[in-house]
Amino acid sequence: LDDIGQAPAVVQAALMQLLLARQINGVKIDDKVIFVAATNRREDKAGVTGVLSPVKSRFAAILELNVDPEIWIEWAFENDMPAALIGFVHFRPSLLSEAETTNDIVNHPCPRTFAFAGKLMNLGITSQEVLAGAVGEGCATELVGFMKVYKELPNINHILLKPEEAPIPQNPASLYAVVSALVEKATEENSKNIFTYGDRLPIDFNILLVRDLIRKCSKIQNTK
């Protein structure tokens, strides 16, 4: 029962017999059927007026789902989101959930709108004005700034060829960006050089590099 909180009270009331008696007008629901309902919260400004107390009490439990950046990043790898966007979420994970919603006709950063931004970026659309339409002005400003850092990284091919001597970025944004760029280029064949370079990174970024490599290409776990 999706978006149950947006249903008028009379519609919610009509669900009571279905949820508790598990029948409608004498037609019984099979025991194998499980009812699950989903809704936004009232503060999400999604047109939710609330859920009737007798309806809520008919569910075994009420759980609140929170945004987990790590799970979103796993989804991003599986759905071909651009490397620069994944690096940005590593850099600013709180943006996935910290924005306040509004009834004004502007977007805000959230897992869904980040995905739309990724689709735009995959089409080669990286202007701040268009990305602001997807994730909001403030987030788009940060994202475009991160993309500039991403483009100005040390030559990734040089890192892959000579990982022992390639330069190591100093600021966090560049470190997140170089990790994402290496993951994007990773194969089983060049993994040894990537791990060699990773060993020279600050430990947190070395761990991040390995985790993302495995997310992108699990076979890398079996290389020497």
Secondary structure as the mmCIF struct_conf table of DSSP 4:
data_model
#
loop_
_struct_conf.conf_type_id
_struct_conf.id
_struct_conf.beg_label_comp_id
_struct_conf.beg_label_asym_id
_struct_conf.beg_label_seq_id
_struct_conf.end_label_comp_id
_struct_conf.end_label_asym_id
_struct_conf.end_label_seq_id
TURN_TY1_P TURN_TY1_P1 ASP A 2 ASP A 3
HELX_RH_3T_P HELX_RH_3T_P1 ILE A 4 GLN A 6
BEND BEND1 ALA A 7 ALA A 7
HELX_RH_AL_P HELX_RH_AL_P1 ALA A 9 LEU A 20
TURN_TY1_P TURN_TY1_P2 ALA A 21 ALA A 21
STRN STRN1 GLN A 23 ILE A 24
TURN_TY1_P TURN_TY1_P3 ASN A 25 GLY A 26
STRN STRN2 VAL A 27 LYS A 28
HELX_LH_PP_P HELX_LH_PP_P1 ILE A 29 ASP A 30
TURN_TY1_P TURN_TY1_P4 ASP A 31 LYS A 32
HELX_RH_3T_P HELX_RH_3T_P2 ARG A 42 ASP A 44
TURN_TY1_P TURN_TY1_P5 LYS A 45 LYS A 45
BEND BEND2 ALA A 46 GLY A 47
HELX_RH_AL_P HELX_RH_AL_P2 SER A 53 LYS A 56
TURN_TY1_P TURN_TY1_P6 SER A 57 ARG A 58
BEND BEND3 PHE A 59 ALA A 60
HELX_RH_AL_P HELX_RH_AL_P3 PRO A 69 GLU A 78
TURN_TY1_P TURN_TY1_P7 ASN A 79 ASP A 80
HELX_RH_AL_P HELX_RH_AL_P4 ALA A 83 PHE A 91
HELX_RH_3T_P HELX_RH_3T_P3 PRO A 93 LEU A 96
TURN_TY1_P TURN_TY1_P8 SER A 97 SER A 97
HELX_LH_PP_P HELX_LH_PP_P2 ALA A 99 THR A 101
BEND BEND4 ASN A 103 ILE A 105
BEND BEND5 CYS A 110 CYS A 110
HELX_RH_AL_P HELX_RH_AL_P5 PRO A 111 ASN A 122
TURN_TY1_P TURN_TY1_P9 LEU A 123 GLY A 124
HELX_RH_AL_P HELX_RH_AL_P6 GLN A 128 VAL A 135
HELX_RH_AL_P HELX_RH_AL_P7 GLU A 137 LYS A 151
TURN_TY1_P TURN_TY1_P10 GLU A 152 GLU A 152
BEND BEND6 LEU A 153 LEU A 153
HELX_LH_PP_P HELX_LH_PP_P3 PRO A 154 ASN A 155
HELX_RH_AL_P HELX_RH_AL_P8 ILE A 156 LEU A 161
TURN_TY1_P TURN_TY1_P11 PRO A 163 GLU A 165
BEND BEND7 ALA A 166 ALA A 166
BEND BEND8 ASN A 171 ASN A 171
HELX_RH_AL_P HELX_RH_AL_P9 PRO A 172 LYS A 185
TURN_TY1_P TURN_TY1_P12 GLU A 188 ASN A 190
HELX_RH_AL_P HELX_RH_AL_P10 SER A 191 GLY A 198
TURN_TY1_P TURN_TY1_P13 ASP A 199 ARG A 200
BEND BEND9 LEU A 201 LEU A 201
HELX_RH_AL_P HELX_RH_AL_P11 ILE A 203 LYS A 216
HELX_RH_3T_P HELX_RH_3T_P4 SER A 218 ASN A 222
#
